Amino acid sequence: MTLRTTIDFLLHDWLNTSALTERERFVDHSRETFDAVLDTCERIAREKYAPFNRLVDVEEPRTVTEPDGSLRVVLPAATLEAHKAYAASGMLSAAQDFEVGGMQLPYSVEAAANAFFACASVSIGSGMLTTGNANLLMAHGTDLQREVFAKNEFSGRFSGTMCLSEPQAGSSLSDVATRAMPDGEGFEADPLGGRYRLKGNKMWISSGEHELTDNIIHLVLAKIPDADGKLVPGTRGISLFIVPKKLVDTQGALTGVRNDVALAGLNHKLGWRGTTNTLLNFGEGTFPVGQGGYDGKGSGAVGYLVGQPGKGLQCMFHMMNEARIGVGIAATMLGMAGYYASLDYARNRPQGRPMGVGGKDASQPQVAIIEHADVKRMLLAQKSYCEGALALELYCARLVDEHHTAGGATADDARLLLEVLTPIAKSWPSEWCLEANSLAIQIHGGYGYTRDFPVEQYWRDNRLNMIHEGTHGIQATDLLGRKVLMEEGRGLKLLAARMTTSIAHAALFPALAVHGAALGLALQQVAVATQKAWATGNPTEALANAVPYMQAFGHTVLAWIWLDVATKALEHDPAQSSPATQGRMGAARFFFHYELPKIGAWLSVVESRDTTCAALPDDAF
């Protein structure tokens, strides 16, 4: 099966995406328009991304020093060509209204289309940050901020970033030290928004400096000092600001004035080497602002307030939740790329002979390594991880569509289910599709460990996904500490109800009934572990084993996904006459036989609130 046939099955046969065209927002679309978008993205990914995946890995971003002492980033020409093609496809504004130049696509179709780019070259990148940045401004910005910044991002003229982390504060946003001061007496009168001057340093900023677009629009978290000039401790004082690399007027035209945002250096990464990752200095006087209508009395990078003061995190999480699904898709497709590469290798690499009753017969010709049971085990593991993860991501994307367009109780249920599933959508592929990449290397043997084959790059690229947009531990704490408890556990009950429905449907097929029973037992185990984790009401005890809880929860979710996908496959092909159905059934069997049983060990430490890790003193290490 190809990636396209898998996506077509999941989108159209399993999720029935065409049914969305009955809703007012999507009434101008059809199966044909959805397929046309997929065709275009598949072609661009094949022509502009895949051939240059190794090139951008080897020719990493580098800096040159300009006459004014500033640093400029140099990227391969292929990156610029890929960006142009992506912007021209309209995918940056795929889900936006027709009135603002968008395609008004369902998010599920947008997510599926972007999967082609992630599979071809995640390192070149698509427009995830730019689209998320612009979507945030459409939701929380002023009319002029939408017009000047968001719409120029959707067109591809500007690009966007999110600037959260700092050298001393990675995931701990309450320790953000970047400050924003009102820019003079008339700071509230600027038509682009409340005008502030920012000073501070931001770290790990993807695409923070480049020349792919006319301008870069940074969304920056910073604290506004109180009346005494002190920063408010914690997250209450954090606000969000638009900080353009180059200042613009109210028409979006460049003024010719460079904002005081300077590249301090590049981070040299294990993977994603084609994407710049930067340390940015705001307001250090590299580009002092004193032109373009400003009086020059203040110092610092010019920024415009988004939303209300002190509400920056609420705005930023609008972008981060979308980004987490995007990270899940990236992790999934890197795993998928490795799976396809190792499958091709296994079919074409002769080595060894079949094991007969008397042992191997050396006089017989060698067989392709795919004939060996252990290689099939590794291939099935990859298939079950990656195709299952893709189904999960598209299911979550469909929940976004339900939340936005279904209305009533259906929309509210989708919202809550998405809250519960987002930590899994981000974390599960980041862990298990990375494991798929490791297995892809193993199938290649020693060759896989060399740069002669692409699988080592896929592993390096994928290792980042357990870290960015909220680390593995943060996702686990969010899941057990907040998501399964919110609204008195209603989200968990909704999820359990959907699983129960899938179990009932699967019971109609003898080949799946035993899997349905196993899922029902797993669901009960998760429910019991959730209760026991919080039995004392002590967060320290409950969350000490949040990651094993998330691993068990995630495996249970993926078992459900596979059960539902397998049920749909049998509905279409009861005799399992096609290789595609045989493959889906084999992957489902593998997951239930080899993977789901793992949850017992994970949940055991959760239920007992085991303190082995939490209680060990640091000097014992």
C-alpha positions in Angstrom: 0.0 0.0 0.0 1.1 3.5 -0.7 0.7 6.5 1.6 -2.0 7.8 -0.7 -4.1 4.7 -0.5 -3.8 4.6 3.2 -4.9 8.2 3.5 -7.8 7.7 1.1 -9.0 4.7 3.1 -8.8 6.6 6.4 -10.3 9.8 5.2 -13.1 8.5 3.0 -13.9 4.9 4.0 -13.2 5.2 7.7 -14.0 8.8 8.6 -16.5 9.5 5.8 -15.0 12.9 5.2 -17.3 13.5 2.3 -20.2 13.8 4.8 -18.7 17.1 5.9 -19.8 18.6 2.6 -23.4 18.6 3.8 -22.5 21.3 6.3 -22.8 24.9 5.4 -19.1 25.7 5.7 -18.0 23.0 3.3 -21.0 22.9 0.9 -18.8 24.1 -2.0 -16.6 21.1 -1.6 -16.8 17.5 -2.7 -14.8 14.3 -2.7 -13.3 15.6 -6.0 -12.1 18.9 -4.5 -10.6 17.1 -1.5 -8.8 14.7 -3.8 -7.5 17.6 -6.0 -5.9 19.1 -2.9 -4.3 15.8 -2.0 -3.1 15.4 -5.6 -1.5 18.8 -5.6 0.3 18.3 -2.3 1.4 14.8 -3.1 3.0 16.2 -6.3 4.7 19.1 -4.7 6.1 16.9 -2.0 7.4 14.4 -4.5 9.0 17.1 -6.8 10.1 19.9 -4.4 10.7 18.2 -1.1 11.7 14.5 -1.3 14.6 14.9 -3.7 16.3 17.5 -1.4 15.8 15.8 2.0 19.4 14.7 2.2 20.7 18.0 0.8 19.2 20.1 3.5 20.4 17.7 6.1 24.0 18.0 4.9 24.0 21.7 3.9 22.8 23.0 7.3 21.9 26.6 7.8 24.9 28.8 8.3 25.5 32.5 9.1 27.4 35.2 7.4 28.3 38.5 9.0 26.8 41.6 7.4 28.7 45.0 7.2 26.6 46.3 10.2 27.8 43.3 12.3 24.5 41.5 12.2 24.2 37.8 11.2 22.4 36.6 8.1 21.3 33.0 7.6 22.1 31.2 4.4 19.9 28.3 3.3 20.0 26.0 0.2 18.1 27.3 -2.8 16.0 24.1 -2.7 14.5 25.4 0.6 13.3 28.6 -1.0 11.8 26.8 -4.0 10.0 24.4 -1.7 8.6 27.3 0.3 7.4 29.1 -2.8 5.7 26.0 -4.1 4.0 25.4 -0.7 2.8 29.0 -0.5 1.5 28.9 -4.1 -0.5 25.8 -3.3 -2.7 27.8 -0.9 -2.1 25.4 2.0 -1.0 28.3 4.3 -4.7 29.4 4.3 -6.3 26.1 3.6 -8.8 26.2 6.4 -9.5 30.0 6.2 -12.7 31.6 4.8 -13.0 32.2 1.1 -13.4 35.9 1.9 -9.8 36.1 3.2 -8.3 34.0 0.3 -8.6 30.7 2.0 -9.9 27.4 0.7 -12.4 26.7 3.5 -11.2 23.1 3.8 -11.9 20.8 6.7 -9.0 20.6 9.0 -9.0 16.8 8.5 -8.2 17.3 4.8 -5.6 19.9 5.5 -3.9 17.6 8.0 -3.9 14.7 5.5 -2.5 17.0 2.8 0.3 18.2 5.0 1.3 14.6 5.8 2.8 14.3 2.3 5.3 17.1 3.1 6.3 15.7 6.5 6.9 12.3 4.9 8.9 13.8 2.0 11.1 16.1 4.1 10.1 17.3 7.6 13.4 19.1 7.7 12.5 21.5 4.9 9.3 22.1 6.7 5.9 23.4 5.6 3.9 26.2 7.1 2.9 24.8 10.5 4.2 27.7 12.6 3.2 30.4 10.1 -0.3 29.0 9.8 -0.6 28.6 13.6 0.7 32.1 14.2 -1.8 33.5 11.7 -4.7 31.4 13.1 -4.0 32.8 16.5 -4.1 36.3 15.3 -7.4 35.6 13.5 -8.8 34.4 16.8 -7.3 37.0 19.2 -5.9 39.9 17.2 -7.6 43.2 16.3 -9.1 43.7 12.8 -6.0 45.6 11.7 -3.6 43.0 13.2 -5.5 40.4 11.1 -5.3 42.5 8.0 -1.6 43.5 8.3 0.0 40.4 9.8 -2.2 37.3 9.5 -3.3 37.8 5.9 0.2 38.4 4.8 1.2 35.2 6.5 -1.5 33.3 4.8 -0.3 34.6 1.4 3.2 33.5 2.1 4.6 37.1 2.0 5.4 36.9 5.7 6.2 33.9 7.9 5.6 33.4 11.6 7.2 32.0 14.8 6.3 31.4 18.4 8.8 32.6 21.0 8.2 31.1 24.4 11.3 29.4 25.8 14.3 31.3 27.1 17.8 30.1 27.9 17.0 29.9 31.7 13.3 28.9 31.2 12.6 26.1 28.7 9.2 24.6 29.5 8.9 26.6 32.8 7.0 29.5 31.4 6.4 31.0 34.8 10.1 31.9 34.8 10.0 33.9 31.6 12.1 37.0 32.1 11.6 38.9 28.9 9.9 42.2 29.8 7.7 44.6 27.9 7.3 48.3 28.8 4.7 50.8 27.3 6.4 52.8 24.5 5.9 56.4 25.7 2.7 58.3 26.6 0.9 57.5 23.4 1.5 53.8 23.3 -2.2 52.9 23.4 -2.9 55.0 20.3 -0.9 53.0 17.8 -3.4 51.6 15.3 -1.5 48.3 15.2 -2.2 47.8 18.9 -0.8 48.8 22.2 2.8 49.5 21.5 5.5 48.2 23.9 9.3 47.9 23.9 10.5 44.4 24.6 13.9 43.3 26.1 15.0 39.8 26.6 16.3 36.6 25.0 14.4 33.7 23.4 15.9 30.3 22.7 15.0 27.3 20.5 13.0 29.5 18.0 12.4 27.5 14.9 12.6 29.5 11.7 13.5 32.5 13.8 15.8 34.0 11.1 15.9 33.4 7.3 15.3 35.2 4.0 12.5 33.0 2.7 9.9 35.7 3.1 9.7 39.5 3.2 9.2 39.6 6.9 9.1 37.4 10.0 6.3 37.9 12.5 7.4 36.8 16.0 4.7 36.1 18.6 6.6 36.7 21.9 5.6 36.0 25.5 6.8 38.7 27.8 5.9 40.1 31.2 4.6 43.6 31.8 6.0 45.0 35.0 3.6 46.1 37.8 3.3 49.7 39.1 6.5 49.3 41.0 8.4 48.1 38.0 8.6 44.5 39.2 7.8 41.4 37.2 4.8 39.5 38.6 5.8 36.0 39.7 4.3 33.0 37.9 2.3 33.1 34.7 -0.3 35.8 35.7 1.7 38.6 34.2 2.6 37.0 30.9 1.3 38.8 27.9 1.6 38.2 24.1 3.1 40.5 21.6 3.5 40.8 17.8 7.2 41.6 17.2 7.9 41.9 13.5 11.5 41.5 12.2 10.9 44.6 10.0 8.5 47.4 11.0 5.5 47.8 8.8 2.8 50.5 8.3 -0.9 50.1 8.6 -1.1 48.8 5.0 1.4 46.0 5.7 4.1 47.7 3.6 7.7 47.6 4.9 8.9 50.9 6.3 12.5 50.2 5.7 13.2 50.2 9.4 14.6 47.0 11.0 13.1 46.2 14.4 15.6 45.5 17.3 15.4 41.7 16.9 18.8 40.2 16.4 20.0 36.7 15.7 22.5 35.8 18.4 23.3 32.3 17.0 22.1 29.1 15.6 21.5 25.9 17.5 23.2 22.9 15.9 20.7 20.1 16.1 20.8 16.3 15.9 18.0 16.4 13.3 15.7 18.8 11.5 18.9 20.3 10.3 17.3 22.0 7.3 15.2 24.2 9.6 16.9 27.1 11.3 16.7 27.0 15.1 17.8 30.2 16.7 18.7 32.3 19.8 17.1 35.7 19.4 17.9 38.9 21.3 15.1 41.4 21.7 16.0 45.0 22.5 19.8 44.8 22.9 20.5 47.8 20.7 21.6 45.9 17.6 19.1 47.7 15.5 18.1 50.8 17.6 14.6 52.0 16.6 14.4 55.7 16.1 12.8 56.0 12.7 9.6 55.2 10.9 7.4 57.5 13.0 8.8 56.6 16.4 10.3 59.3 18.6 13.3 57.2 19.5 13.1 58.0 23.2 12.4 54.4 24.2 14.6 51.4 23.7 13.8 47.8 22.9 12.1 45.9 20.2 8.8 47.3 19.2 5.9 44.9 19.9 2.1 45.2 19.7 -0.1 43.7 22.4 -2.3 40.8 21.3 -5.5 40.4 23.4 -5.6 41.5 27.0 -2.6 42.2 29.3 -1.8 39.2 31.4 -3.7 36.8 29.1 -0.8 35.8 26.8 -0.8 32.2 27.7 -4.5 31.8 26.9 -3.8 33.2 23.5 -0.6 31.2 22.9 -2.2 27.9 23.8 -4.6 28.5 20.9 -1.5 28.1 18.7 0.2 25.4 20.7 -2.8 22.9 20.6 -2.8 23.1 16.9 1.0 22.7 16.8 0.8 19.6 19.0 -1.4 17.8 16.4 1.1 19.0 13.8 4.0 17.5 15.8 2.1 14.2 16.0 1.7 14.2 12.3 5.3 15.0 11.7 6.4 12.2 14.1 4.0 9.8 12.4 5.2 10.6 8.9 8.9 10.3 9.8 8.0 6.8 11.2 6.1 6.1 8.0 9.0 7.2 5.8 11.3 4.8 7.7 8.8 2.0 7.4 8.5 2.4 3.6 12.3 2.5 3.3 12.8 -0.6 5.4 10.0 -2.4 3.6 11.6 -1.8 0.3 15.0 -2.8 1.6 13.6 -6.0 3.2 12.0 -7.0 -0.1 15.2 -6.5 -2.1 18.0 -7.6 0.3 18.8 -11.3 -0.1 20.4 -12.9 3.0 20.0 -16.2 4.8 17.9 -19.2 4.0 14.6 -20.6 5.4 14.8 -22.6 8.6 13.8 -26.2 7.8 13.4 -29.3 9.9 17.1 -30.1 9.7 18.3 -26.5 9.9 19.3 -24.3 7.1 20.3 -25.8 3.7 23.3 -23.9 2.5 22.9 -25.3 -1.0 19.6 -23.4 -1.4 19.6 -19.9 -2.8 19.3 -17.0 -0.4 15.9 -15.4 0.3 14.9 -11.8 0.7 15.1 -10.9 4.4 11.4 -10.2 4.5 10.9 -14.0 4.5 12.4 -14.2 8.0 9.9 -14.1 10.9 11.8 -11.5 13.0 12.0 -9.1 10.1 8.3 -9.5 9.6 7.9 -8.7 13.3 9.8 -5.5 13.0 7.9 -4.5 9.8 4.5 -5.3 11.5 5.5 -3.2 14.5 6.3 -0.3 12.3 3.1 -0.7 10.3 1.0 -0.9 13.5 2.7 2.1 15.1 2.7 4.4 12.0 -0.6 3.6 10.3 -2.3 3.5 13.7 -0.8 6.9 14.6 -1.9 8.4 11.3 -5.5 7.2 11.9 -5.3 8.8 15.4 -4.1 12.1 14.0 -6.8 12.2 11.4 -9.4 11.3 14.0 -8.3 14.2 16.1 -8.3 16.5 13.1 -11.9 15.3 12.5 -12.7 16.3 16.1 -11.5 19.8 15.3 -14.0 19.9 12.4 -16.8 18.6 14.6 -15.9 21.2 17.3 -16.0 24.1 14.7 -19.0 23.1 12.5 -21.2 20.4 14.1 -23.0 22.6 16.6 -24.8 21.8 19.8 -23.8 18.8 22.0 -21.9 17.1 19.2 -19.5 20.1 19.0 -19.1 20.3 22.7 -18.4 16.6 23.0 -15.8 16.9 20.2 -14.1 19.8 22.2 -13.8 17.7 25.3 -12.6 14.6 23.5 -10.0 16.6 21.8 -8.8 18.0 25.2 -8.3 14.4 26.4 -6.7 13.1 23.2 -4.4 15.9 22.3 -1.6 14.8 24.8 -1.8 11.4 23.2 -1.9 12.8 19.7 1.4 14.6 20.4 3.2 12.1 22.6 2.3 8.7 21.3 3.6 9.0 17.8 6.7 10.9 19.2 7.6 7.8 21.2 6.4 4.9 19.1 7.1 6.2 15.6 10.6 7.0 16.9 10.7 3.3 17.9 9.6 2.5 14.3 12.5 4.5 13.0 14.9 2.5 15.2 13.4 -0.8 13.9 13.9 0.5 10.3 17.6 1.0 11.1 17.7 -2.5 12.5 16.2 -4.1 9.4 18.9 -2.4 7.3 21.6 -3.9 9.7 24.9 -2.1 9.6 23.9 -0.2 6.4 21.1 1.4 8.4 23.6 3.0 10.7 25.4 4.7 7.8 24.4 7.8 5.8 24.2 5.7 2.7 20.6 5.0 3.5 17.9 7.5 4.7 16.7 5.7 7.8 19.3 7.1 10.2 18.2 10.7 9.2 14.6 9.8 9.8 15.5 8.7 13.4 17.5 11.8 14.0 14.7 14.0 12.7 12.1 12.2 14.8 14.0 12.4 18.1 13.0 16.0 18.5 9.3 15.3 18.6 9.4 14.0 22.2 10.7 17.4 23.2 9.2 20.3 21.3 5.7 21.7 21.8 5.6 20.3 25.3 7.9 17.5 26.4 6.9 14.0 27.0 6.7 14.5 30.8 4.6 17.7 30.4 2.1 15.9 28.2 1.8 13.1 30.7 1.3 15.5 33.6 -1.3 17.4 31.5 -3.1 14.1 30.8 -3.2 12.6 34.3 -3.2 15.9 36.2 -5.8 17.8 34.3 -7.4 16.3 31.1 -8.8 13.1 32.6 -10.2 15.0 35.6 -11.6 18.1 33.9 -15.4 18.6 34.0 -15.6 15.8 36.6 -14.1 13.2 34.3 -16.7 13.7 31.5 -14.1 13.6 28.8 -12.8 10.2 29.9 -16.4 9.0 30.1 -17.1 10.2 26.5 -14.0 8.4 25.3 -15.0 5.2 27.1 -18.4 5.4 25.5 -16.9 5.6 22.0 -14.7 2.7 22.7 -17.6 0.7 24.0 -19.5 1.4 20.8 -16.6 0.3 18.7 -16.4 -2.9 20.8 -20.0 -3.6 20.1 -19.5 -3.1 16.3 -16.4 -5.3 16.3 -18.3 -8.1 18.1 -20.3 -8.7 14.8 -17.1 -10.0 13.2 -15.7 -13.3 14.8 -12.1 -12.3 13.8 -12.4 -9.1 15.9 -14.5 -10.2 18.9 -11.5 -11.3 20.9 -9.8 -8.0 20.3 -12.9 -6.1 21.4 -12.9 -8.1 24.7 -9.2 -7.3 25.3 -9.9 -3.6 24.7 -12.8 -3.7 27.2 -10.5 -5.2 29.8 -7.8 -2.5 29.1 -10.4 0.2 29.4 -11.4 -1.1 32.8 -7.7 -1.2 33.9 -7.2 2.4 32.8 -10.3 3.5 34.8 -9.1 1.7 37.9 -5.6 3.1 37.6 -6.9 6.6 37.2 -8.9 6.3 40.4 -6.1 4.7 42.4 -3.6 7.3 41.3 -5.7 10.0 42.8 -6.9 8.0 45.8 -5.0 10.1 48.3 -5.7 13.4 46.4 -2.0 14.1 46.6 -0.7 15.4 43.3 2.9 14.5 44.1 1.9 10.9 44.6 -0.6 10.8 41.7 1.8 12.3 39.1 5.0 10.5 40.1 4.2 7.9 37.4 2.4 10.1 34.9 4.5 8.9 32.0 3.7 5.2 32.5 0.1 6.2 32.8 0.3 8.1 29.5 2.0 5.1 27.8 -0.8 2.8 29.0 -3.5 5.3 28.1 -2.0 5.8 24.7 -1.7 2.1 23.9 -5.4 1.7 24.9 -6.4 4.5 22.6 -4.4 3.0 19.7 -5.9 -0.4 20.3 -9.3 1.2 20.0 -8.2 3.0 16.8 -7.0 -0.3 15.3 -10.2 -2.1 16.3 -12.3 0.5 14.7 -10.2 0.7 11.5 -10.2 -3.1 11.3 -13.9 -3.2 11.7 -14.3 -0.8 8.8 -11.9 -2.8 6.7 -14.0 -6.0 7.2 -17.2 -4.1 6.4 -15.7 -3.3 3.0 -14.0 -6.6 2.5 -15.4 -9.4 4.7 -13.5 -12.1 2.9 -10.2 -10.3 3.4 -9.5 -10.8 -0.3 -7.3 -7.7 -0.8 -3.7 -7.3 0.4 -4.8 -3.9 2.0 -7.4 -5.6 4.2 -5.0 -8.4 5.1 -2.4 -5.9 6.0 -4.7 -3.9 8.3 -6.0 -7.0 10.0 -2.4 -8.2 10.5 -1.4 -4.9 12.0 -4.4 -4.9 14.3 -3.6 -8.5 15.4 0.0 -7.5 16.1 -1.0 -4.6 18.2 -3.4 -6.6 20.3 -1.1 -9.6 20.7 2.3 -7.8 21.1 1.5 -4.2 22.3 -1.7 -4.0 24.3 -0.5 -6.5 27.0 2.3 -4.0 27.9 -0.2 -1.8 29.8 -0.3 -4.1 32.8 3.3 -3.3 33.8 2.8 0.4 33.3 -0.5 0.7 35.2 0.9 -1.4 38.1 3.2 1.4 39.3 0.5 4.0 38.7 -2.1 2.1 40.8 0.4 1.5 43.7 1.6 5.2 43.5 5.1 3.7 43.4 7.7 6.1 44.8 10.8 4.5 43.4 11.6 7.4 41.1 10.2 10.3 43.2 11.8 9.3 46.5 15.3 8.5 45.5 17.6 11.3 46.8 19.9 13.0 44.3 23.1 11.9 46.0 22.0 8.3 45.5 22.5 8.7 41.8 
